[in-house]
Each structure stands twice: as C-alpha cells, then as structure tokens.
Amino acid sequence: MAVPKKKTSVSKKGLRRAGQHHKLYANNNVVVDNTTGELTKKGCISPSGYWKGKKIFETKADREEETTEE
C-alpha cells in the first residue's frame, strides 16, 4: 500500500487545486433565442418564458400587460 512519506502542506494542496477552477466556468454555453433574441444558457427556458419557439409559462410582465389592456 502506497503511503506518502511526508504530509502535504496546505500551500502545496492549494497549488494543486488552483488549476481546477477553469472547469467550473468552461461549460457556460450562451445561446441566442430565435423568437425573442434574448441570451439564454443552452437547454434552459428564456427569461420571457419561451422554449424552442413556444410559450411555456407566463411571466410577471405578461400578467401586468394584460391588466393594463383591460
């Protein structure tokens, strides 16, 4: 069984882990929604409630527009 000869110091451990932060930010793919033109993350619903060109849910702004029209 392999056993380290000396304890790994906090600074050495931090230096080894320092290069792993780029992995967290690499998968943030931003896509432009075709119907609204808004920027969304890939695979997510747009802030205005559209998914693949279809209205999925009503937003607060949509409800306010309906009350002002009446």
Predicted model as a PDB file, atoms N, CA, C, CB and O in Angstrom, pLDDT in the B-factor column:
MODEL        1                                                                  
ATOM      1  N   MET A   1       0.839  -1.183   0.000  1.00 81.00           N  
ATOM      2  CA  MET A   1       0.000   0.000   0.000  1.00 81.00           C  
ATOM      3  C   MET A   1       0.883   1.244   0.000  1.00 81.00           C  
ATOM      4  CB  MET A   1      -0.954  -0.001   1.218  1.00 81.00           C  
ATOM      5  O   MET A   1       1.814   1.350   0.799  1.00 81.00           O  
ATOM      6  N   ALA A   2       0.589   2.185  -0.897  1.00 90.00           N  
ATOM      7  CA  ALA A   2       1.399   3.388  -1.018  1.00 90.00           C  
ATOM      8  C   ALA A   2       1.011   4.393   0.060  1.00 90.00           C  
ATOM      9  CB  ALA A   2       1.243   4.009  -2.415  1.00 90.00           C  
ATOM     10  O   ALA A   2      -0.158   4.746   0.212  1.00 90.00           O  
ATOM     11  N   VAL A   3       1.999   4.836   0.789  1.00 93.00           N  
ATOM     12  CA  VAL A   3       1.782   5.814   1.856  1.00 93.00           C  
ATOM     13  C   VAL A   3       2.743   6.971   1.633  1.00 93.00           C  
ATOM     14  CB  VAL A   3       1.986   5.174   3.277  1.00 93.00           C  
ATOM     15  O   VAL A   3       3.935   6.741   1.429  1.00 93.00           O  
ATOM     16  N   PRO A   4       2.248   8.231   1.667  1.00 89.00           N  
ATOM     17  CA  PRO A   4       3.150   9.359   1.485  1.00 89.00           C  
ATOM     18  C   PRO A   4       4.154   9.463   2.625  1.00 89.00           C  
ATOM     19  CB  PRO A   4       2.360  10.649   1.370  1.00 89.00           C  
ATOM     20  O   PRO A   4       3.834   9.179   3.779  1.00 89.00           O  
ATOM     21  N   LYS A   5       5.371   9.872   2.287  1.00 93.00           N  
ATOM     22  CA  LYS A   5       6.427   9.954   3.291  1.00 93.00           C  
ATOM     23  C   LYS A   5       6.238  11.176   4.199  1.00 93.00           C  
ATOM     24  CB  LYS A   5       7.799  10.010   2.609  1.00 93.00           C  
ATOM     25  O   LYS A   5       6.534  11.126   5.393  1.00 93.00           O  
ATOM     26  N   LYS A   6       5.739  12.275   3.612  1.00 94.00           N  
ATOM     27  CA  LYS A   6       5.522  13.493   4.391  1.00 94.00           C  
ATOM     28  C   LYS A   6       4.116  14.026   4.130  1.00 94.00           C  
ATOM     29  CB  LYS A   6       6.586  14.568   4.045  1.00 94.00           C  
ATOM     30  O   LYS A   6       3.515  13.772   3.085  1.00 94.00           O  
ATOM     31  N   LYS A   7       3.616  14.765   5.101  1.00 94.00           N  
ATOM     32  CA  LYS A   7       2.296  15.376   4.970  1.00 94.00           C  
ATOM     33  C   LYS A   7       2.331  16.473   3.906  1.00 94.00           C  
ATOM     34  CB  LYS A   7       1.823  15.952   6.328  1.00 94.00           C  
ATOM     35  O   LYS A   7       3.273  17.263   3.852  1.00 94.00           O  
ATOM     36  N   THR A   8       1.317  16.516   3.075  1.00 92.00           N  
ATOM     37  CA  THR A   8       1.214  17.571   2.070  1.00 92.00           C  
ATOM     38  C   THR A   8       0.785  18.860   2.760  1.00 92.00           C  
ATOM     39  CB  THR A   8       0.208  17.181   0.938  1.00 92.00           C  
ATOM     40  O   THR A   8      -0.225  18.879   3.463  1.00 92.00           O  
ATOM     41  N   SER A   9       1.544  19.935   2.566  1.00 94.00           N  
ATOM     42  CA  SER A   9       1.233  21.194   3.224  1.00 94.00           C  
ATOM     43  C   SER A   9      -0.002  21.837   2.591  1.00 94.00           C  
ATOM     44  CB  SER A   9       2.434  22.150   3.149  1.00 94.00           C  
ATOM     45  O   SER A   9      -0.430  21.475   1.495  1.00 94.00           O  
ATOM     46  N   VAL A  10      -0.552  22.795   3.319  1.00 93.00           N  
ATOM     47  CA  VAL A  10      -1.742  23.490   2.852  1.00 93.00           C  
ATOM     48  C   VAL A  10      -1.452  24.255   1.565  1.00 93.00           C  
ATOM     49  CB  VAL A  10      -2.263  24.442   3.931  1.00 93.00           C  
ATOM     50  O   VAL A  10      -2.289  24.287   0.663  1.00 93.00           O  
ATOM     51  N   SER A  11      -0.292  24.862   1.471  1.00 91.00           N  
ATOM     52  CA  SER A  11       0.042  25.636   0.273  1.00 91.00           C  
ATOM     53  C   SER A  11       0.229  24.738  -0.945  1.00 91.00           C  
ATOM     54  CB  SER A  11       1.307  26.455   0.511  1.00 91.00           C  
ATOM     55  O   SER A  11      -0.202  25.092  -2.043  1.00 91.00           O  
ATOM     56  N   LYS A  12       0.865  23.584  -0.768  1.00 90.00           N  
ATOM     57  CA  LYS A  12       1.032  22.649  -1.889  1.00 90.00           C  
ATOM     58  C   LYS A  12      -0.316  22.097  -2.353  1.00 90.00           C  
ATOM     59  CB  LYS A  12       1.963  21.492  -1.487  1.00 90.00           C  
ATOM     60  O   LYS A  12      -0.555  21.923  -3.548  1.00 90.00           O  
ATOM     61  N   LYS A  13      -1.190  21.825  -1.381  1.00 88.00           N  
ATOM     62  CA  LYS A  13      -2.516  21.332  -1.725  1.00 88.00           C  
ATOM     63  C   LYS A  13      -3.297  22.403  -2.486  1.00 88.00           C  
ATOM     64  CB  LYS A  13      -3.281  20.905  -0.458  1.00 88.00           C  
ATOM     65  O   LYS A  13      -4.009  22.101  -3.444  1.00 88.00           O  
ATOM     66  N   GLY A  14      -3.154  23.660  -2.048  1.00 85.00           N  
ATOM     67  CA  GLY A  14      -3.834  24.758  -2.729  1.00 85.00           C  
ATOM     68  C   GLY A  14      -3.310  24.974  -4.136  1.00 85.00           C  
ATOM     69  O   GLY A  14      -4.085  25.264  -5.048  1.00 85.00           O  
ATOM     70  N   LEU A  15      -1.992  24.836  -4.329  1.00 84.00           N  
ATOM     71  CA  LEU A  15      -1.419  24.987  -5.662  1.00 84.00           C  
ATOM     72  C   LEU A  15      -1.893  23.874  -6.602  1.00 84.00           C  
ATOM     73  CB  LEU A  15       0.111  24.993  -5.581  1.00 84.00           C  
ATOM     74  O   LEU A  15      -2.103  24.110  -7.792  1.00 84.00           O  
ATOM     75  N   ARG A  16      -2.057  22.695  -6.079  1.00 83.00           N  
ATOM     76  CA  ARG A  16      -2.529  21.580  -6.900  1.00 83.00           C  
ATOM     77  C   ARG A  16      -3.984  21.788  -7.313  1.00 83.00           C  
ATOM     78  CB  ARG A  16      -2.378  20.252  -6.141  1.00 83.00           C  
ATOM     79  O   ARG A  16      -4.366  21.457  -8.436  1.00 83.00           O  
ATOM     80  N   ARG A  17      -4.777  22.324  -6.427  1.00 78.00           N  
ATOM     81  CA  ARG A  17      -6.197  22.533  -6.716  1.00 78.00           C  
ATOM     82  C   ARG A  17      -6.469  23.851  -7.455  1.00 78.00           C  
ATOM     83  CB  ARG A  17      -6.987  22.504  -5.422  1.00 78.00           C  
ATOM     84  O   ARG A  17      -7.592  24.080  -7.903  1.00 78.00           O  
ATOM     85  N   ALA A  18      -5.477  24.698  -7.586  1.00 77.00           N  
ATOM     86  CA  ALA A  18      -5.692  26.033  -8.148  1.00 77.00           C  
ATOM     87  C   ALA A  18      -6.081  25.993  -9.609  1.00 77.00           C  
ATOM     88  CB  ALA A  18      -4.456  26.868  -7.984  1.00 77.00           C  
ATOM     89  O   ALA A  18      -6.815  26.871 -10.064  1.00 77.00           O  
ATOM     90  N   GLY A  19      -5.619  25.015 -10.360  1.00 72.00           N  
ATOM     91  CA  GLY A  19      -5.916  24.959 -11.773  1.00 72.00           C  
ATOM     92  C   GLY A  19      -7.253  24.352 -12.109  1.00 72.00           C  
ATOM     93  O   GLY A  19      -7.567  24.194 -13.289  1.00 72.00           O  
ATOM     94  N   GLN A  20      -8.058  24.003 -11.122  1.00 69.00           N  
ATOM     95  CA  GLN A  20      -9.315  23.330 -11.400  1.00 69.00           C  
ATOM     96  C   GLN A  20     -10.506  24.268 -11.476  1.00 69.00           C  
ATOM     97  CB  GLN A  20      -9.566  22.302 -10.364  1.00 69.00           C  
ATOM     98  O   GLN A  20     -11.616  23.817 -11.763  1.00 69.00           O  
ATOM     99  N   HIS A  21     -10.316  25.551 -11.231  1.00 67.00           N  
ATOM    100  CA  HIS A  21     -11.440  26.484 -11.266  1.00 67.00           C  
ATOM    101  C   HIS A  21     -11.924  26.746 -12.683  1.00 67.00           C  
ATOM    102  CB  HIS A  21     -11.051  27.790 -10.612  1.00 67.00           C  
ATOM    103  O   HIS A  21     -13.085  27.103 -12.880  1.00 67.00           O  
ATOM    104  N   HIS A  22     -11.063  26.576 -13.665  1.00 66.00           N  
ATOM    105  CA  HIS A  22     -11.487  26.839 -15.036  1.00 66.00           C  
ATOM    106  C   HIS A  22     -12.511  25.819 -15.512  1.00 66.00           C  
ATOM    107  CB  HIS A  22     -10.286  26.838 -15.966  1.00 66.00           C  
ATOM    108  O   HIS A  22     -13.253  26.087 -16.457  1.00 66.00           O  
ATOM    109  N   LYS A  23     -12.563  24.658 -14.877  1.00 68.00           N  
ATOM    110  CA  LYS A  23     -13.536  23.649 -15.266  1.00 68.00           C  
ATOM    111  C   LYS A  23     -14.958  24.084 -14.920  1.00 68.00           C  
ATOM    112  CB  LYS A  23     -13.216  22.323 -14.591  1.00 68.00           C  
ATOM    113  O   LYS A  23     -15.907  23.706 -15.608  1.00 68.00           O  
ATOM    114  N   LEU A  24     -15.109  24.869 -13.868  1.00 67.00           N  
ATOM    115  CA  LEU A  24     -16.433  25.312 -13.465  1.00 67.00           C  
ATOM    116  C   LEU A  24     -17.038  26.277 -14.470  1.00 67.00           C  
ATOM    117  CB  LEU A  24     -16.371  25.961 -12.104  1.00 67.00           C  
ATOM    118  O   LEU A  24     -18.253  26.283 -14.665  1.00 67.00           O  
ATOM    119  N   TYR A  25     -16.212  27.088 -15.108  1.00 67.00           N  
ATOM    120  CA  TYR A  25     -16.706  28.139 -15.983  1.00 67.00           C  
ATOM    121  C   TYR A  25     -16.664  27.761 -17.455  1.00 67.00           C  
ATOM    122  CB  TYR A  25     -15.916  29.386 -15.767  1.00 67.00           C  
ATOM    123  O   TYR A  25     -17.110  28.545 -18.293  1.00 67.00           O  
ATOM    124  N   ALA A  26     -16.148  26.601 -17.795  1.00 67.00           N  
ATOM    125  CA  ALA A  26     -15.986  26.228 -19.200  1.00 67.00           C  
ATOM    126  C   ALA A  26     -17.299  25.806 -19.849  1.00 67.00           C  
ATOM    127  CB  ALA A  26     -14.979  25.109 -19.323  1.00 67.00           C  
ATOM    128  O   ALA A  26     -17.433  25.931 -21.066  1.00 67.00           O  
ATOM    129  N   ASN A  27     -18.264  25.315 -19.094  1.00 70.00           N  
ATOM    130  CA  ASN A  27     -19.479  24.767 -19.672  1.00 70.00           C  
ATOM    131  C   ASN A  27     -20.647  25.742 -19.705  1.00 70.00           C  
ATOM    132  CB  ASN A  27     -19.877  23.559 -18.920  1.00 70.00           C  
ATOM    133  O   ASN A  27     -21.793  25.309 -19.826  1.00 70.00           O  
ATOM    134  N   ASN A  28     -20.398  27.018 -19.603  1.00 73.00           N  
ATOM    135  CA  ASN A  28     -21.469  28.006 -19.657  1.00 73.00           C  
ATOM    136  C   ASN A  28     -21.690  28.442 -21.098  1.00 73.00           C  
ATOM    137  CB  ASN A  28     -21.142  29.225 -18.764  1.00 73.00           C  
ATOM    138  O   ASN A  28     -21.226  29.504 -21.512  1.00 73.00           O  
ATOM    139  N   ASN A  29     -22.402  27.615 -21.858  1.00 82.00           N  
ATOM    140  CA  ASN A  29     -22.680  27.926 -23.249  1.00 82.00           C  
ATOM    141  C   ASN A  29     -23.875  28.868 -23.324  1.00 82.00           C  
ATOM    142  CB  ASN A  29     -22.943  26.636 -24.062  1.00 82.00           C  
ATOM    143  O   ASN A  29     -24.948  28.560 -22.807  1.00 82.00           O  
ATOM    144  N   VAL A  30     -23.687  30.021 -23.971  1.00 86.00           N  
ATOM    145  CA  VAL A  30     -24.741  31.008 -24.107  1.00 86.00           C  
ATOM    146  C   VAL A  30     -25.260  30.958 -25.531  1.00 86.00           C  
ATOM    147  CB  VAL A  30     -24.237  32.430 -23.744  1.00 86.00           C  
ATOM    148  O   VAL A  30     -24.482  30.958 -26.485  1.00 86.00           O  
ATOM    149  N   VAL A  31     -26.602  30.914 -25.674  1.00 87.00           N  
ATOM    150  CA  VAL A  31     -27.253  30.807 -26.967  1.00 87.00           C  
ATOM    151  C   VAL A  31     -28.243  31.949 -27.106  1.00 87.00           C  
ATOM    152  CB  VAL A  31     -27.955  29.437 -27.132  1.00 87.00           C  
ATOM    153  O   VAL A  31     -28.851  32.368 -26.121  1.00 87.00           O  
ATOM    154  N   VAL A  32     -28.413  32.457 -28.326  1.00 89.00           N  
ATOM    155  CA  VAL A  32     -29.409  33.496 -28.591  1.00 89.00           C  
ATOM    156  C   VAL A  32     -30.716  32.816 -28.955  1.00 89.00           C  
ATOM    157  CB  VAL A  32     -28.942  34.464 -29.732  1.00 89.00           C  
ATOM    158  O   VAL A  32     -30.754  31.977 -29.855  1.00 89.00           O  
ATOM    159  N   ASP A  33     -31.796  33.176 -28.254  1.00 86.00           N  
ATOM    160  CA  ASP A  33     -33.111  32.610 -28.540  1.00 86.00           C  
ATOM    161  C   ASP A  33     -33.626  33.176 -29.858  1.00 86.00           C  
ATOM    162  CB  ASP A  33     -34.108  32.907 -27.388  1.00 86.00           C  
ATOM    163  O   ASP A  33     -33.548  34.382 -30.090  1.00 86.00           O  
ATOM    164  N   ASN A  34     -34.151  32.310 -30.722  1.00 85.00           N  
ATOM    165  CA  ASN A  34     -34.586  32.737 -32.051  1.00 85.00           C  
ATOM    166  C   ASN A  34     -35.828  33.620 -32.021  1.00 85.00           C  
ATOM    167  CB  ASN A  34     -34.853  31.534 -32.906  1.00 85.00           C  
ATOM    168  O   ASN A  34     -35.928  34.551 -32.820  1.00 85.00           O  
ATOM    169  N   THR A  35     -36.772  33.358 -31.131  1.00 85.00           N  
ATOM    170  CA  THR A  35     -38.022  34.113 -31.126  1.00 85.00           C  
ATOM    171  C   THR A  35     -37.883  35.466 -30.444  1.00 85.00           C  
ATOM    172  CB  THR A  35     -39.105  33.312 -30.445  1.00 85.00           C  
ATOM    173  O   THR A  35     -38.417  36.460 -30.935  1.00 85.00           O  
ATOM    174  N   THR A  36     -37.174  35.520 -29.323  1.00 85.00           N  
ATOM    175  CA  THR A  36     -37.087  36.772 -28.570  1.00 85.00           C  
ATOM    176  C   THR A  36     -35.766  37.494 -28.748  1.00 85.00           C  
ATOM    177  CB  THR A  36     -37.305  36.503 -27.120  1.00 85.00           C  
ATOM    178  O   THR A  36     -35.696  38.705 -28.536  1.00 85.00           O  
ATOM    179  N   GLY A  37     -34.716  36.781 -29.133  1.00 89.00           N  
ATOM    180  CA  GLY A  37     -33.403  37.396 -29.271  1.00 89.00           C  
ATOM    181  C   GLY A  37     -32.660  37.540 -27.958  1.00 89.00           C  
ATOM    182  O   GLY A  37     -31.627  38.208 -27.899  1.00 89.00           O  
ATOM    183  N   GLU A  38     -33.174  36.920 -26.899  1.00 89.00           N  
ATOM    184  CA  GLU A  38     -32.542  37.014 -25.588  1.00 89.00           C  
ATOM    185  C   GLU A  38     -31.427  35.985 -25.457  1.00 89.00           C  
ATOM    186  CB  GLU A  38     -33.578  36.821 -24.473  1.00 89.00           C  
ATOM    187  O   GLU A  38     -31.457  34.940 -26.107  1.00 89.00           O  
ATOM    188  N   LEU A  39     -30.453  36.283 -24.621  1.00 89.00           N  
ATOM    189  CA  LEU A  39     -29.374  35.339 -24.337  1.00 89.00           C  
ATOM    190  C   LEU A  39     -29.827  34.383 -23.243  1.00 89.00           C  
ATOM    191  CB  LEU A  39     -28.073  36.083 -23.918  1.00 89.00           C  
ATOM    192  O   LEU A  39     -30.301  34.808 -22.189  1.00 89.00           O  
ATOM    193  N   THR A  40     -29.676  33.090 -23.503  1.00 88.00           N  
ATOM    194  CA  THR A  40     -30.023  32.075 -22.513  1.00 88.00           C  
ATOM    195  C   THR A  40     -28.922  31.031 -22.458  1.00 88.00           C  
ATOM    196  CB  THR A  40     -31.385  31.418 -22.843  1.00 88.00           C  
ATOM    197  O   THR A  40     -28.111  30.924 -23.378  1.00 88.00           O  
ATOM    198  N   LYS A  41     -28.895  30.270 -21.388  1.00 85.00           N  
ATOM    199  CA  LYS A  41     -27.986  29.137 -21.308  1.00 85.00           C  
ATOM    200  C   LYS A  41     -28.559  28.007 -22.148  1.00 85.00           C  
ATOM    201  CB  LYS A  41     -27.767  28.685 -19.830  1.00 85.00           C  
ATOM    202  O   LYS A  41     -29.776  27.871 -22.278  1.00 85.00           O  
ATOM    203  N   LYS A  42     -27.685  27.209 -22.711  1.00 84.00           N  
ATOM    204  CA  LYS A  42     -28.114  26.114 -23.567  1.00 84.00           C  
ATOM    205  C   LYS A  42     -28.944  25.120 -22.761  1.00 84.00           C  
ATOM    206  CB  LYS A  42     -26.900  25.413 -24.209  1.00 84.00           C  
ATOM    207  O   LYS A  42     -28.509  24.667 -21.702  1.00 84.00           O  
ATOM    208  N   GLY A  43     -30.126  24.780 -23.248  1.00 85.00           N  
ATOM    209  CA  GLY A  43     -31.000  23.833 -22.583  1.00 85.00           C  
ATOM    210  C   GLY A  43     -31.889  24.445 -21.524  1.00 85.00           C  
ATOM    211  O   GLY A  43     -32.521  23.708 -20.766  1.00 85.00           O  
ATOM    212  N   CYS A  44     -31.965  25.777 -21.439  1.00 86.00           N  
ATOM    213  CA  CYS A  44     -32.791  26.434 -20.436  1.00 86.00           C  
ATOM    214  C   CYS A  44     -33.870  27.279 -21.107  1.00 86.00           C  
ATOM    215  CB  CYS A  44     -31.925  27.305 -19.510  1.00 86.00           C  
ATOM    216  O   CYS A  44     -33.739  27.672 -22.266  1.00 86.00           O  
ATOM    217  N   ILE A  45     -34.924  27.547 -20.367  1.00 87.00           N  
ATOM    218  CA  ILE A  45     -36.009  28.388 -20.857  1.00 87.00           C  
ATOM    219  C   ILE A  45     -35.542  29.842 -20.821  1.00 87.00           C  
ATOM    220  CB  ILE A  45     -37.309  28.191 -20.006  1.00 87.00           C  
ATOM    221  O   ILE A  45     -34.823  30.245 -19.907  1.00 87.00           O  
ATOM    222  N   SER A  46     -35.956  30.634 -21.827  1.00 86.00           N  
ATOM    223  CA  SER A  46     -35.567  32.045 -21.865  1.00 86.00           C  
ATOM    224  C   SER A  46     -36.282  32.808 -20.754  1.00 86.00           C  
ATOM    225  CB  SER A  46     -35.889  32.671 -23.249  1.00 86.00           C  
ATOM    226  O   SER A  46     -37.318  32.351 -20.270  1.00 86.00           O  
ATOM    227  N   PRO A  47     -35.759  33.950 -20.344  1.00 86.00           N  
ATOM    228  CA  PRO A  47     -36.390  34.719 -19.259  1.00 86.00           C  
ATOM    229  C   PRO A  47     -37.818  35.164 -19.562  1.00 86.00           C  
ATOM    230  CB  PRO A  47     -35.560  35.929 -18.955  1.00 86.00           C  
ATOM    231  O   PRO A  47     -38.588  35.421 -18.636  1.00 86.00           O  
ATOM    232  N   SER A  48     -38.186  35.260 -20.842  1.00 86.00           N  
ATOM    233  CA  SER A  48     -39.548  35.654 -21.182  1.00 86.00           C  
ATOM    234  C   SER A  48     -40.495  34.470 -21.269  1.00 86.00           C  
ATOM    235  CB  SER A  48     -39.555  36.398 -22.484  1.00 86.00           C  
ATOM    236  O   SER A  48     -41.677  34.655 -21.562  1.00 86.00           O  
ATOM    237  N   GLY A  49     -40.004  33.242 -21.019  1.00 87.00           N  
ATOM    238  CA  GLY A  49     -40.864  32.080 -20.945  1.00 87.00           C  
ATOM    239  C   GLY A  49     -40.966  31.261 -22.210  1.00 87.00           C  
ATOM    240  O   GLY A  49     -41.895  30.465 -22.340  1.00 87.00           O  
ATOM    241  N   TYR A  50     -40.051  31.422 -23.147  1.00 88.00           N  
ATOM    242  CA  TYR A  50     -40.095  30.672 -24.400  1.00 88.00           C  
ATOM    243  C   TYR A  50     -39.120  29.503 -24.376  1.00 88.00           C  
ATOM    244  CB  TYR A  50     -39.783  31.590 -25.580  1.00 88.00           C  
ATOM    245  O   TYR A  50     -38.030  29.596 -23.813  1.00 88.00           O  
ATOM    246  N   TRP A  51     -39.537  28.387 -25.005  1.00 87.00           N  
ATOM    247  CA  TRP A  51     -38.701  27.206 -25.159  1.00 87.00           C  
ATOM    248  C   TRP A  51     -38.930  26.674 -26.562  1.00 87.00           C  
ATOM    249  CB  TRP A  51     -39.019  26.118 -24.072  1.00 87.00           C  
ATOM    250  O   TRP A  51     -40.029  26.230 -26.895  1.00 87.00           O  
ATOM    251  N   LYS A  52     -37.882  26.723 -27.387  1.00 85.00           N  
ATOM    252  CA  LYS A  52     -37.939  26.251 -28.776  1.00 85.00           C  
ATOM    253  C   LYS A  52     -39.076  26.903 -29.555  1.00 85.00           C  
ATOM    254  CB  LYS A  52     -38.098  24.736 -28.810  1.00 85.00           C  
ATOM    255  O   LYS A  52     -39.762  26.240 -30.333  1.00 85.00           O  
ATOM    256  N   GLY A  53     -39.274  28.198 -29.345  1.00 85.00           N  
ATOM    257  CA  GLY A  53     -40.273  28.946 -30.097  1.00 85.00           C  
ATOM    258  C   GLY A  53     -41.682  28.879 -29.557  1.00 85.00           C  
ATOM    259  O   GLY A  53     -42.581  29.492 -30.132  1.00 85.00           O  
ATOM    260  N   LYS A  54     -41.910  28.157 -28.474  1.00 88.00           N  
ATOM    261  CA  LYS A  54     -43.249  28.038 -27.898  1.00 88.00           C  
ATOM    262  C   LYS A  54     -43.274  28.698 -26.525  1.00 88.00           C  
ATOM    263  CB  LYS A  54     -43.679  26.550 -27.796  1.00 88.00           C  
ATOM    264  O   LYS A  54     -42.309  28.628 -25.764  1.00 88.00           O  
ATOM    265  N   LYS A  55     -44.402  29.343 -26.226  1.00 89.00           N  
ATOM    266  CA  LYS A  55     -44.573  29.983 -24.920  1.00 89.00           C  
ATOM    267  C   LYS A  55     -44.893  28.907 -23.884  1.00 89.00           C  
ATOM    268  CB  LYS A  55     -45.704  31.069 -24.965  1.00 89.00           C  
ATOM    269  O   LYS A  55     -45.904  28.212 -23.993  1.00 89.00           O  
ATOM    270  N   ILE A  56     -44.024  28.774 -22.879  1.00 89.00           N  
ATOM    271  CA  ILE A  56     -44.178  27.727 -21.876  1.00 89.00           C  
ATOM    272  C   ILE A  56     -44.956  28.233 -20.656  1.00 89.00           C  
ATOM    273  CB  ILE A  56     -42.805  27.203 -21.445  1.00 89.00           C  
ATOM    274  O   ILE A  56     -45.875  27.563 -20.185  1.00 89.00           O  
ATOM    275  N   PHE A  57     -44.598  29.388 -20.155  1.00 87.00           N  
ATOM    276  CA  PHE A  57     -45.284  29.932 -18.992  1.00 87.00           C  
ATOM    277  C   PHE A  57     -45.377  31.441 -19.110  1.00 87.00           C  
ATOM    278  CB  PHE A  57     -44.562  29.535 -17.693  1.00 87.00           C  
ATOM    279  O   PHE A  57     -44.623  32.065 -19.857  1.00 87.00           O  
ATOM    280  N   GLU A  58     -46.312  32.024 -18.364  1.00 87.00           N  
ATOM    281  CA  GLU A  58     -46.492  33.472 -18.361  1.00 87.00           C  
ATOM    282  C   GLU A  58     -45.571  34.091 -17.306  1.00 87.00           C  
ATOM    283  CB  GLU A  58     -47.980  33.847 -18.088  1.00 87.00           C  
ATOM    284  O   GLU A  58     -45.422  33.571 -16.200  1.00 87.00           O  
ATOM    285  N   THR A  59     -44.971  35.194 -17.675  1.00 85.00           N  
ATOM    286  CA  THR A  59     -44.120  35.899 -16.730  1.00 85.00           C  
ATOM    287  C   THR A  59     -44.917  37.001 -16.043  1.00 85.00           C  
ATOM    288  CB  THR A  59     -42.882  36.482 -17.438  1.00 85.00           C  
ATOM    289  O   THR A  59     -46.067  37.265 -16.393  1.00 85.00           O  
ATOM    290  N   LYS A  60     -44.301  37.626 -15.079  1.00 86.00           N  
ATOM    291  CA  LYS A  60     -44.958  38.705 -14.353  1.00 86.00           C  
ATOM    292  C   LYS A  60     -45.247  39.885 -15.283  1.00 86.00           C  
ATOM    293  CB  LYS A  60     -44.091  39.159 -13.169  1.00 86.00           C  
ATOM    294  O   LYS A  60     -46.278  40.543 -15.148  1.00 86.00           O  
ATOM    295  N   ALA A  61     -44.344  40.150 -16.221  1.00 83.00           N  
ATOM    296  CA  ALA A  61     -44.541  41.240 -17.166  1.00 83.00           C  
ATOM    297  C   ALA A  61     -45.738  40.977 -18.078  1.00 83.00           C  
ATOM    298  CB  ALA A  61     -43.281  41.447 -18.001  1.00 83.00           C  
ATOM    299  O   ALA A  61     -46.464  41.906 -18.430  1.00 83.00           O  
ATOM    300  N   ASP A  62     -45.948  39.709 -18.464  1.00 84.00           N  
ATOM    301  CA  ASP A  62     -47.105  39.365 -19.284  1.00 84.00           C  
ATOM    302  C   ASP A  62     -48.402  39.611 -18.528  1.00 84.00           C  
ATOM    303  CB  ASP A  62     -47.028  37.905 -19.732  1.00 84.00           C  
ATOM    304  O   ASP A  62     -49.369  40.114 -19.101  1.00 84.00           O  
ATOM    305  N   ARG A  63     -48.430  39.267 -17.265  1.00 87.00           N  
ATOM    306  CA  ARG A  63     -49.642  39.471 -16.463  1.00 87.00           C  
ATOM    307  C   ARG A  63     -49.932  40.967 -16.272  1.00 87.00           C  
ATOM    308  CB  ARG A  63     -49.497  38.778 -15.088  1.00 87.00           C  
ATOM    309  O   ARG A  63     -51.091  41.381 -16.259  1.00 87.00           O  
ATOM    310  N   GLU A  64     -48.883  41.767 -16.126  1.00 88.00           N  
ATOM    311  CA  GLU A  64     -49.074  43.217 -15.978  1.00 88.00           C  
ATOM    312  C   GLU A  64     -49.592  43.839 -17.258  1.00 88.00           C  
ATOM    313  CB  GLU A  64     -47.767  43.892 -15.571  1.00 88.00           C  
ATOM    314  O   GLU A  64     -50.398  44.767 -17.202  1.00 88.00           O  
ATOM    315  N   GLU A  65     -49.151  43.352 -18.422  1.00 84.00           N  
ATOM    316  CA  GLU A  65     -49.656  43.855 -19.698  1.00 84.00           C  
ATOM    317  C   GLU A  65     -51.130  43.553 -19.873  1.00 84.00           C  
ATOM    318  CB  GLU A  65     -48.870  43.259 -20.850  1.00 84.00           C  
ATOM    319  O   GLU A  65     -51.876  44.383 -20.392  1.00 84.00           O  
ATOM    320  N   GLU A  66     -51.564  42.363 -19.442  1.00 82.00           N  
ATOM    321  CA  GLU A  66     -52.968  42.003 -19.552  1.00 82.00           C  
ATOM    322  C   GLU A  66     -53.844  42.888 -18.683  1.00 82.00           C  
ATOM    323  CB  GLU A  66     -53.165  40.554 -19.175  1.00 82.00           C  
ATOM    324  O   GLU A  66     -54.957  43.227 -19.086  1.00 82.00           O  
ATOM    325  N   THR A  67     -53.374  43.272 -17.498  1.00 85.00           N  
ATOM    326  CA  THR A  67     -54.179  44.108 -16.612  1.00 85.00           C  
ATOM    327  C   THR A  67     -54.235  45.537 -17.138  1.00 85.00           C  
ATOM    328  CB  THR A  67     -53.612  44.086 -15.181  1.00 85.00           C  
ATOM    329  O   THR A  67     -55.248  46.209 -16.941  1.00 85.00           O  
ATOM    330  N   THR A  68     -53.213  46.016 -17.783  1.00 83.00           N  
ATOM    331  CA  THR A  68     -53.251  47.387 -18.311  1.00 83.00           C  
ATOM    332  C   THR A  68     -54.100  47.475 -19.565  1.00 83.00           C  
ATOM    333  CB  THR A  68     -51.839  47.884 -18.608  1.00 83.00           C  
ATOM    334  O   THR A  68     -54.654  48.540 -19.839  1.00 83.00           O  
ATOM    335  N   GLU A  69     -54.226  46.407 -20.339  1.00 72.00           N  
ATOM    336  CA  GLU A  69     -55.032  46.421 -21.545  1.00 72.00           C  
ATOM    337  C   GLU A  69     -56.521  46.417 -21.219  1.00 72.00           C  
ATOM    338  CB  GLU A  69     -54.685  45.231 -22.420  1.00 72.00           C  
ATOM    339  O   GLU A  69     -57.316  46.945 -21.996  1.00 72.00           O  
ATOM    340  N   GLU A  70     -56.916  45.837 -20.096  1.00 68.00           N  
ATOM    341  CA  GLU A  70     -58.338  45.736 -19.752  1.00 68.00           C  
ATOM    342  C   GLU A  70     -58.899  47.002 -19.226  1.00 68.00           C  
ATOM    343  CB  GLU A  70     -58.557  44.670 -18.759  1.00 68.00           C  
ATOM    344  O   GLU A  70     -60.083  47.063 -18.896  1.00 68.00           O  
TER     345      GLU A  70                                                      
ENDMDL                                                                          
END                                                                             
